[in-house]
Amino acid sequence: MAELSTIARPYTKAAFETALEQKALDKWSEMLALAAQATQDEQVSNLLSNPALRTDQKAGLILDICADASEQVQNFIGVLAENNRLLVLPEISSLFDRLKAEQQKSVDIDVTSAFKMTKEQQTKLAQALGKKLDREVNISSSIDKGLIGGLLIKTEDLVIDGSIRGKLAKLSEALT
């Protein structure tokens, strides 16, 4: 969906700069996530796509859902409505969160293991990855018995496959 990210990028940049100026990155992130979630609801999406509704009515619909939005967030939603871009909110929210993580030097990492990791193991892994990536690491873990052993570590642009399944696949590929 390169088109959606192309459309969302300038809006995201404007929202991020405003939030950074106001020192309200977390609040903006929450509001954008809530608005994005609302636009993904089938009924709300149908209403936003309805040409019979005026732009202020469409903006009002989202703002009713985001009741405690600041004046700047309300203005932002209004601009999106005027430009018929409310349905791009999920992409804007996603891009905003990436910029926020970059600004705060944090990264979310998904770790898949063959067996349940202890808190101590997760902490050590987070510290080691934090040093390597020069960021604060937030780990979410899951279990996949198919890995046989080892770990599969994923983030936006990094994949580290230290699983036995991955090593067997590489060995198989090298032999054929």
Backbone bond lengths (Angstrom), bond angles and torsions (degrees), N, CA, C in turn:
res aa  C-N    CA-C-N  psi(-1)  N-CA   C-N-CA  omega(-1)  CA-C   N-CA-C  phi
1 M - - - 1.447 - - 1.522 110.49 -
2 A 1.300 115.64 55.57 1.465 119.60 179.66 1.519 110.70 -61.36
3 E 1.316 117.37 -32.03 1.458 120.55 -178.38 1.524 111.02 -63.92
4 L 1.319 117.36 -45.09 1.465 120.46 178.89 1.525 111.89 -61.05
5 S 1.327 116.79 -43.57 1.461 118.25 -179.57 1.523 111.04 -68.64
6 T 1.319 117.36 -31.98 1.464 120.85 176.77 1.527 110.17 -65.52
7 I 1.317 116.32 -41.52 1.464 121.07 178.32 1.527 110.37 -68.92
8 A 1.327 116.61 -40.77 1.470 121.47 -174.40 1.525 113.57 -75.13
9 R 1.320 117.48 -28.51 1.464 121.18 -171.99 1.531 114.45 -54.68
10 P 1.354 120.56 -50.33 1.476 118.01 -178.98 1.533 113.33 -65.51
11 Y 1.323 116.92 -35.27 1.466 120.12 177.42 1.529 110.20 -66.48
12 T 1.327 115.45 -41.71 1.464 120.58 179.33 1.523 110.31 -62.44
13 K 1.328 115.51 -44.43 1.463 119.83 -179.60 1.527 110.93 -61.02
14 A 1.326 116.65 -43.72 1.470 120.48 179.34 1.527 110.86 -64.01
15 A 1.324 116.87 -44.37 1.468 120.93 179.55 1.523 110.44 -63.59
16 F 1.328 116.54 -42.55 1.456 120.59 -177.77 1.522 110.95 -65.25
17 E 1.324 116.73 -44.49 1.466 119.81 179.68 1.527 111.20 -62.51
18 T 1.332 116.33 -39.78 1.463 120.42 177.95 1.526 110.48 -65.19
19 A 1.329 116.53 -45.76 1.469 120.78 -179.42 1.522 111.17 -64.00
20 L 1.320 116.23 -38.82 1.459 120.86 179.45 1.527 110.40 -65.93
21 E 1.327 115.70 -42.00 1.461 121.87 177.86 1.535 110.99 -60.31
22 Q 1.333 115.51 -40.52 1.464 121.62 -178.23 1.528 112.56 -83.67
23 K 1.333 116.75 -5.10 1.470 121.82 -174.58 1.532 110.32 55.56
24 A 1.339 114.26 45.22 1.464 120.86 -177.09 1.519 111.28 -131.38
25 L 1.329 117.01 41.77 1.466 120.23 -178.29 1.529 111.79 -60.09
26 D 1.330 116.85 -44.01 1.466 120.02 -178.19 1.525 111.50 -64.28
27 K 1.322 117.01 -43.69 1.465 121.22 -179.25 1.530 110.68 -63.99
28 W 1.332 116.89 -45.19 1.464 120.64 178.06 1.529 110.07 -62.32
29 S 1.317 116.73 -42.12 1.465 121.00 -179.78 1.528 110.74 -60.21
30 E 1.336 116.30 -44.19 1.471 120.93 178.57 1.529 111.31 -62.18
31 M 1.332 116.08 -46.41 1.467 120.68 -177.58 1.534 111.27 -65.69
32 L 1.330 116.49 -42.52 1.461 119.65 179.13 1.532 110.74 -65.55
33 A 1.326 116.67 -38.95 1.468 120.12 178.64 1.528 110.70 -65.09
34 L 1.324 116.47 -41.83 1.468 120.64 178.60 1.526 110.82 -64.61
35 A 1.323 116.62 -45.59 1.467 120.85 179.04 1.526 110.51 -64.11
36 A 1.322 116.67 -40.38 1.465 120.81 178.67 1.517 110.93 -63.31
37 Q 1.320 115.96 -42.57 1.460 120.44 178.94 1.524 110.29 -62.99
38 A 1.316 116.32 -38.79 1.470 120.65 179.19 1.515 111.19 -63.70
39 T 1.323 117.46 -41.90 1.471 119.87 -177.89 1.521 112.01 -69.08
40 Q 1.317 116.99 -19.19 1.457 119.77 179.50 1.528 112.35 -84.08
41 D 1.328 117.14 -10.56 1.456 121.20 174.70 1.531 107.83 -68.90
42 E 1.307 116.80 135.27 1.470 121.60 -174.93 1.528 112.38 -59.63
43 Q 1.329 117.71 -44.19 1.466 120.38 -178.80 1.533 111.21 -66.46
44 V 1.318 116.78 -43.34 1.467 120.57 179.55 1.531 109.50 -65.07
45 S 1.314 116.22 -43.53 1.468 120.78 179.07 1.529 111.08 -59.47
46 N 1.321 116.94 -41.80 1.466 120.79 178.02 1.525 111.20 -63.97
47 L 1.327 116.44 -40.75 1.472 119.81 177.82 1.525 111.41 -65.16
48 L 1.332 116.62 -41.31 1.461 120.17 -179.75 1.530 111.96 -67.92
49 S 1.312 116.45 -25.36 1.466 120.91 178.66 1.522 112.30 -86.78
50 N 1.321 117.10 -8.17 1.467 122.06 -177.05 1.535 110.16 -73.53
51 P 1.338 117.96 116.98 1.468 120.17 -178.95 1.533 113.01 -70.50
52 A 1.320 117.99 -13.95 1.466 120.94 -179.44 1.531 111.93 -75.05
53 L 1.338 116.95 -21.61 1.465 120.44 178.87 1.524 110.84 -83.29
54 R 1.336 115.48 137.85 1.463 121.05 176.00 1.529 109.30 -74.49
55 T 1.322 116.35 160.49 1.469 120.22 -178.72 1.521 111.86 -62.27
56 D 1.341 117.59 -36.80 1.468 118.86 179.11 1.521 111.60 -67.48
57 Q 1.336 117.66 -30.16 1.460 120.79 176.44 1.533 110.49 -70.29
58 K 1.336 115.41 -40.06 1.465 119.48 178.49 1.529 110.39 -65.22
59 A 1.328 116.57 -44.29 1.462 120.61 177.89 1.526 109.88 -62.91
60 G 1.323 116.62 -41.10 1.456 121.67 179.31 1.520 112.02 -60.92
61 L 1.324 116.01 -37.04 1.463 120.98 178.55 1.535 110.33 -60.51
62 I 1.325 116.27 -47.21 1.469 120.29 179.45 1.528 110.57 -68.33
63 L 1.325 116.37 -40.09 1.469 119.90 -178.39 1.531 112.33 -69.02
64 D 1.336 116.95 -28.51 1.473 119.74 174.43 1.527 110.14 -64.30
65 I 1.329 115.68 -35.90 1.462 120.56 179.47 1.528 109.98 -73.41
66 C 1.329 116.28 -38.97 1.478 122.26 178.66 1.521 108.53 -97.64
67 A 1.302 116.53 64.27 1.464 122.75 -170.54 1.526 114.52 -58.33
68 D 1.319 118.80 -36.34 1.471 119.52 -176.12 1.530 112.89 -100.04
69 A 1.340 116.69 30.88 1.465 121.42 178.95 1.527 110.27 -71.52
70 S 1.335 115.83 142.43 1.460 120.65 177.55 1.531 109.87 -69.08
71 E 1.317 115.85 168.33 1.465 120.66 -179.75 1.530 110.90 -60.72
72 Q 1.332 116.93 -38.26 1.457 120.23 179.66 1.526 111.57 -66.73
73 V 1.328 117.60 -39.76 1.468 120.88 177.16 1.528 109.32 -65.53
74 Q 1.324 116.99 -40.56 1.464 120.64 177.43 1.527 110.65 -60.90
75 N 1.326 116.66 -43.22 1.460 120.68 177.59 1.528 111.27 -63.17
76 F 1.330 115.59 -40.33 1.461 121.07 179.10 1.531 110.51 -61.94
77 I 1.322 116.63 -45.72 1.473 121.15 177.87 1.531 109.44 -61.91
78 G 1.321 116.75 -39.24 1.464 120.83 177.60 1.519 112.35 -61.55
79 V 1.327 116.85 -42.80 1.471 121.05 178.08 1.525 110.41 -64.33
80 L 1.323 116.60 -42.11 1.470 120.15 177.37 1.525 110.51 -60.44
81 A 1.327 116.55 -41.90 1.469 120.82 -180.00 1.533 110.49 -65.29
82 E 1.331 116.70 -44.29 1.464 120.22 179.82 1.524 112.02 -59.99
83 N 1.328 116.10 -34.87 1.459 120.94 -179.18 1.528 113.25 -94.36
84 N 1.343 115.59 10.93 1.462 122.12 179.32 1.535 111.59 54.99
85 R 1.333 116.03 46.49 1.463 121.63 -177.27 1.533 113.42 -121.34
86 L 1.300 118.26 16.36 1.469 119.98 -178.52 1.526 112.30 -62.69
87 L 1.324 116.57 -32.31 1.465 118.98 -178.66 1.528 112.35 -74.19
88 V 1.324 117.36 -5.01 1.461 122.06 177.39 1.537 110.50 -90.33
89 L 1.318 117.38 -2.83 1.471 121.79 -177.67 1.534 114.12 -53.60
90 P 1.334 121.00 -38.87 1.475 118.61 178.53 1.536 112.13 -60.06
91 E 1.318 117.05 -40.74 1.465 120.79 178.99 1.530 110.69 -69.25
92 I 1.325 116.64 -40.18 1.464 121.11 177.80 1.528 109.61 -61.03
93 S 1.320 116.87 -45.18 1.461 121.74 179.65 1.527 111.02 -61.11
94 S 1.321 116.60 -43.57 1.462 121.43 180.00 1.530 111.15 -63.61
95 L 1.320 117.03 -47.01 1.465 121.01 179.19 1.533 110.94 -64.48
96 F 1.332 116.33 -38.96 1.465 121.10 178.76 1.526 110.21 -60.38
97 D 1.332 116.44 -45.02 1.466 120.06 -179.13 1.527 111.54 -64.70
98 R 1.336 117.11 -34.11 1.467 119.61 176.03 1.523 110.92 -65.40
99 L 1.330 116.26 -44.70 1.466 120.19 178.52 1.531 110.79 -63.31
100 K 1.326 115.41 -39.22 1.470 120.46 179.26 1.527 110.56 -63.45
101 A 1.328 116.92 -44.62 1.470 120.92 179.36 1.522 110.45 -63.63
102 E 1.326 116.56 -39.46 1.457 120.77 178.29 1.534 110.25 -64.71
103 Q 1.306 116.33 -43.37 1.466 121.72 179.84 1.534 110.63 -63.38
104 Q 1.309 115.71 -41.20 1.464 120.60 -177.06 1.525 112.61 -88.44
105 K 1.334 115.50 4.34 1.463 122.01 179.80 1.527 111.02 52.72
106 S 1.325 115.10 52.02 1.460 119.41 176.06 1.525 108.39 -131.09
107 V 1.297 115.20 158.65 1.457 120.28 179.73 1.533 108.61 -146.16
108 D 1.327 115.14 140.70 1.463 120.67 176.23 1.526 107.92 -95.55
109 I 1.316 116.14 130.40 1.458 121.23 -177.83 1.521 109.20 -125.25
110 D 1.343 114.67 133.81 1.460 121.35 175.31 1.521 107.98 -98.87
111 V 1.315 115.82 124.02 1.460 121.35 179.03 1.523 108.09 -115.08
112 T 1.324 115.20 124.05 1.460 120.82 176.73 1.523 107.17 -112.08
113 S 1.313 115.29 129.10 1.466 120.02 -179.48 1.520 109.49 -130.43
114 A 1.325 115.20 162.72 1.462 120.22 179.03 1.527 111.04 -75.80
115 F 1.332 115.99 -25.05 1.450 121.09 -178.63 1.519 108.93 -133.85
116 K 1.319 116.86 161.41 1.455 121.24 -179.29 1.530 110.73 -64.65
117 M 1.340 115.02 132.10 1.467 120.40 178.31 1.523 109.08 -89.45
118 T 1.334 115.69 141.73 1.463 119.71 175.66 1.525 109.28 -77.30
119 K 1.309 116.80 164.33 1.472 121.76 177.35 1.529 110.30 -60.05
120 E 1.324 116.35 -38.94 1.462 121.20 179.81 1.534 110.63 -62.73
121 Q 1.332 116.83 -43.15 1.463 120.97 178.43 1.540 110.49 -64.28
122 Q 1.317 116.15 -41.77 1.458 119.94 179.11 1.527 110.84 -63.96
123 T 1.319 116.72 -40.87 1.462 121.02 179.37 1.526 111.09 -63.99
124 K 1.334 117.10 -45.04 1.467 120.90 178.98 1.527 110.77 -63.29
125 L 1.317 116.28 -42.04 1.460 120.40 178.83 1.529 110.44 -63.98
126 A 1.326 116.66 -43.29 1.465 121.08 179.17 1.528 110.49 -61.90
127 Q 1.324 117.77 -40.27 1.466 121.25 179.31 1.532 110.75 -66.18
128 A 1.330 116.55 -44.01 1.466 120.29 -179.29 1.534 110.79 -65.20
129 L 1.323 116.56 -44.32 1.465 119.98 178.89 1.523 110.91 -68.18
130 G 1.331 116.60 -35.68 1.459 120.72 177.86 1.519 111.60 -60.72
131 K 1.335 117.19 -40.73 1.469 121.32 177.48 1.529 110.24 -66.42
132 K 1.317 115.88 -44.34 1.473 120.54 -177.87 1.527 111.44 -65.02
133 L 1.329 117.28 -41.82 1.464 121.72 -175.53 1.528 113.06 -93.36
134 D 1.323 116.96 -8.32 1.466 122.71 -176.95 1.532 110.95 55.76
135 R 1.315 115.67 46.18 1.456 122.46 179.77 1.518 109.86 -147.96
136 E 1.336 114.83 163.18 1.459 120.21 171.61 1.525 106.76 -79.03
137 V 1.308 116.87 131.27 1.460 121.33 -174.45 1.526 110.64 -107.45
138 N 1.343 115.63 129.80 1.464 122.30 173.89 1.526 106.64 -111.26
139 I 1.321 116.03 118.05 1.462 120.30 -175.24 1.522 111.14 -102.31
140 S 1.329 114.24 134.48 1.470 119.64 167.25 1.520 105.25 -120.82
141 S 1.320 116.12 132.78 1.463 118.78 -174.36 1.522 111.69 -118.67
142 S 1.326 113.46 153.37 1.461 120.66 175.67 1.527 107.79 -143.47
143 I 1.319 114.72 168.21 1.465 120.46 -177.08 1.522 109.20 -117.62
144 D 1.346 115.30 134.65 1.464 122.10 175.06 1.524 106.85 -137.86
145 K 1.314 116.20 102.71 1.473 121.11 -177.00 1.531 111.23 -61.11
146 G 1.339 116.70 -22.15 1.463 121.15 -179.57 1.524 113.43 -66.84
147 L 1.312 118.39 -14.02 1.467 120.95 178.53 1.528 111.62 -72.19
148 I 1.299 116.62 -18.20 1.465 126.18 -178.37 1.527 110.42 71.85
149 G 1.299 118.58 -48.53 1.455 124.25 178.80 1.519 109.18 -171.03
150 G 1.310 117.17 167.72 1.459 120.66 178.91 1.515 112.48 84.88
151 L 1.349 115.73 -166.97 1.457 122.17 -176.00 1.524 111.41 -131.62
152 L 1.307 114.83 153.92 1.452 122.96 170.34 1.518 105.64 -123.54
153 I 1.341 116.59 116.16 1.463 121.93 -175.04 1.522 108.70 -112.20
154 K 1.348 116.03 126.42 1.467 120.18 -178.17 1.525 110.65 -131.84
155 T 1.312 114.38 139.39 1.451 122.84 168.20 1.520 105.87 -138.38
156 E 1.313 118.05 -174.99 1.462 120.55 -174.72 1.524 113.53 -50.04
157 D 1.328 117.38 -50.48 1.458 119.84 -173.78 1.532 113.68 -123.54
158 L 1.309 116.40 18.52 1.453 120.62 -177.71 1.525 109.66 -138.67
159 V 1.340 115.29 131.97 1.459 121.17 174.20 1.523 107.41 -131.59
160 I 1.311 116.57 124.23 1.460 122.04 175.85 1.525 106.68 -117.60
161 D 1.328 115.16 111.95 1.463 119.92 -179.06 1.515 108.79 -102.83
162 G 1.312 116.13 98.25 1.455 122.26 177.63 1.518 110.69 -107.59
163 S 1.342 115.65 24.20 1.465 119.12 -178.20 1.524 110.72 -87.18
164 I 1.299 116.09 156.07 1.452 121.15 177.15 1.526 109.46 -66.15
165 R 1.332 117.23 -38.86 1.465 120.54 177.23 1.530 110.64 -58.37
166 G 1.334 117.22 -43.87 1.457 121.39 179.00 1.517 112.13 -64.15
167 K 1.334 116.48 -41.56 1.464 120.62 179.54 1.524 111.24 -67.29
168 L 1.332 116.90 -37.67 1.465 120.38 176.43 1.527 111.08 -65.43
169 A 1.317 116.13 -39.06 1.466 120.36 178.50 1.528 110.58 -64.17
170 K 1.323 117.72 -40.94 1.473 122.05 178.45 1.536 110.31 -65.66
171 L 1.318 115.58 -41.87 1.460 120.22 178.52 1.517 111.01 -63.11
172 S 1.317 115.86 -43.40 1.462 121.75 178.64 1.529 110.68 -61.61
173 E 1.306 115.84 -42.42 1.468 121.74 179.86 1.533 110.12 -64.75
174 A 1.319 117.05 -40.64 1.454 121.07 -179.61 1.528 111.52 -67.72
175 L 1.321 116.45 -32.78 1.473 120.29 -178.93 1.528 113.13 -78.37
176 T 1.319 117.23 -20.63 1.470 119.08 -178.35 1.492 113.04 -101.01
